[in-house]
Amino acid sequence: MENILITLVLVGGLIYNIYNNYKKEMEKTAKRDVRTPTPPVSAQVPPMRTPPPVIAMGSIPAEVSHIQKYKSEKKNVSKQSLAVQPLEDEITAFDLRQAVIYATILDRPHK
């Protein structure tokens, strides 16, 4: 019974000290000069300048026409490769022995 009483007194003293320290910290923060930060002054952003209009020239350089031709051919090739390809009608037989061998190879324990 004495041990419980001593423990309760120690816990009560600990809680009292924590409460007193909390009150002291609150008084310190109240005394501090707490200033609200002033919002930064926004500098005026110069208006966006539009680029000067491009004057069309009579002919396109050879390099540019070559690249345009290359890109258009590349687009055509990619569209053709996306075309539906016929499915192969080959019927493959299921080999249980080969499937077990592959499963064993894939599921082997790592050392």
C-alpha positions in Angstrom: 0.0 0.0 0.0 2.9 2.3 0.8 4.4 1.7 -2.7 1.1 2.8 -4.4 1.0 5.9 -2.3 4.6 6.9 -3.0 4.0 6.3 -6.7 0.9 8.4 -6.8 2.7 11.3 -5.0 5.6 11.1 -7.5 3.2 11.0 -10.5 1.3 13.9 -9.1 4.5 16.0 -8.5 5.6 15.2 -12.1 2.3 16.4 -13.5 2.4 19.6 -11.3 5.9 20.4 -12.6 4.9 19.9 -16.2 1.9 22.2 -15.7 4.0 24.9 -14.1 6.6 24.8 -16.9 3.7 25.1 -19.4 2.4 28.2 -17.7 5.8 29.8 -17.7 6.3 29.1 -21.4 2.9 30.6 -22.1 3.9 33.8 -20.2 7.1 34.0 -22.1 5.4 33.8 -25.4 2.8 36.4 -24.4 5.7 38.8 -23.5 7.5 38.3 -26.7 7.0 40.8 -29.5 5.1 38.7 -32.0 4.9 40.6 -35.3 2.9 39.4 -38.1 5.0 39.0 -41.2 4.3 41.7 -43.8 3.3 40.3 -47.2 6.1 40.7 -49.8 5.7 43.6 -52.2 5.0 42.2 -55.6 7.1 43.8 -58.2 5.2 44.8 -61.3 5.8 42.2 -64.0 6.4 43.8 -67.4 3.7 42.8 -69.9 4.4 39.9 -72.2 5.9 40.9 -75.5 4.6 39.2 -78.5 7.2 38.0 -81.0 7.4 39.9 -84.2 5.4 38.2 -87.0 7.3 35.8 -89.2 7.7 36.9 -92.8 7.2 34.0 -95.2 10.0 33.5 -97.5 9.7 32.4 -101.1 11.3 29.0 -100.6 11.9 26.5 -97.8 15.5 25.5 -97.1 16.5 22.0 -98.3 17.1 20.8 -94.7 13.6 21.8 -93.6 11.9 20.2 -96.5 14.0 17.0 -96.0 12.9 16.8 -92.3 9.3 17.4 -93.1 9.4 14.7 -95.7 11.0 12.3 -93.3 8.4 13.0 -90.6 5.5 12.5 -93.0 6.9 9.2 -94.1 7.4 8.1 -90.5 3.8 8.9 -89.7 2.6 6.9 -92.8 4.8 3.9 -91.8 3.5 4.0 -88.2 -0.1 4.0 -89.4 0.6 1.1 -91.7 2.2 -0.9 -89.0 -0.9 -0.4 -86.8 -3.1 -2.0 -89.4 -4.8 -5.2 -88.4 -2.6 -8.2 -89.1 -4.2 -11.6 -89.7 -3.9 -14.0 -86.9 -1.9 -17.1 -87.4 -4.1 -20.2 -87.5 -1.4 -22.6 -86.2 -2.7 -24.8 -83.5 0.0 -25.8 -81.0 -0.4 -28.8 -78.8 0.0 -28.4 -75.1 3.0 -30.3 -73.8 2.5 -31.0 -70.0 6.1 -32.3 -69.6 7.6 -29.1 -71.2 5.2 -26.9 -69.0 6.4 -28.6 -65.8 10.1 -28.1 -66.8 9.5 -24.4 -67.5 7.6 -24.0 -64.2 10.4 -25.6 -62.3 13.0 -23.4 -64.0 11.0 -20.2 -63.2 10.1 -21.1 -59.6 13.5 -22.3 -58.4 14.6 -21.0 -54.9 17.1 -18.2 -54.8 20.2 -18.8 -52.9 
